[in-house]
Amino acid sequence: MAEQFTKHRQPWKAEEVGKLRTLAGKGKGLKEIAKALNRSEESTKERAKIDGIGIAKLR
């Protein structure tokens, strides 16, 4: 069964983007960041790309 995300298609809040930036800065991987934010990996990867945030597995 596919994993469910409570924030499916919900807009990103500033606090979430800040947490994304912090976790990426600590060298965390995409899967770990997505899980911490309760977002899909695809959504997390897309948001990081939009904001110019480098994630370990994207480099």
C-alpha positions as CSV (number, residue, x, y, z in Angstrom):
1,M,0.0,0.0,0.0
2,A,1.3,3.5,-0.9
3,E,2.4,5.8,1.9
4,Q,-0.2,8.5,2.8
5,F,0.9,12.1,3.2
6,T,-1.4,14.4,5.3
7,K,-0.2,17.5,3.3
8,H,-1.1,16.2,-0.1
9,R,-1.5,19.2,-2.5
10,Q,-1.4,21.6,0.4
11,P,0.6,24.9,0.0
12,W,4.0,25.1,1.6
13,K,4.2,27.3,4.7
14,A,7.2,29.4,5.5
15,E,8.1,27.3,8.5
16,E,8.2,24.2,6.3
17,V,10.5,25.8,3.8
18,G,12.7,26.9,6.7
19,K,12.8,23.4,8.0
20,L,13.6,22.1,4.5
21,R,16.5,24.6,4.3
22,T,17.8,23.6,7.7
23,L,17.7,19.9,7.1
24,A,19.3,20.2,3.7
25,G,22.0,22.4,5.2
26,K,22.8,19.6,7.7
27,G,23.3,17.2,4.8
28,K,20.2,15.1,5.2
29,G,19.0,13.1,2.3
30,L,15.8,13.6,0.3
31,K,14.0,10.7,1.9
32,E,14.7,11.8,5.4
33,I,13.7,15.4,4.8
34,A,10.5,14.4,3.1
35,K,9.6,12.1,6.0
36,A,10.4,14.9,8.5
37,L,8.1,17.3,6.7
38,N,5.4,14.7,6.1
39,R,5.6,15.4,2.3
40,S,6.3,13.2,-0.7
41,E,9.9,13.0,-2.0
42,E,8.7,14.4,-5.3
43,S,7.0,17.4,-3.6
44,T,10.1,18.0,-1.4
45,K,12.4,17.8,-4.4
46,E,10.3,20.2,-6.4
47,R,10.1,22.7,-3.6
48,A,13.9,22.5,-3.0
49,K,14.4,23.2,-6.8
50,I,12.1,26.2,-6.7
51,D,13.9,27.7,-3.7
52,G,17.4,26.8,-5.0
53,I,18.0,24.5,-2.0
54,G,20.6,21.8,-2.6
55,I,19.7,18.4,-1.1
56,A,22.4,15.7,-0.7
57,K,20.7,13.3,-3.1
58,L,20.0,16.0,-5.7
59,R,23.7,16.9,-6.1
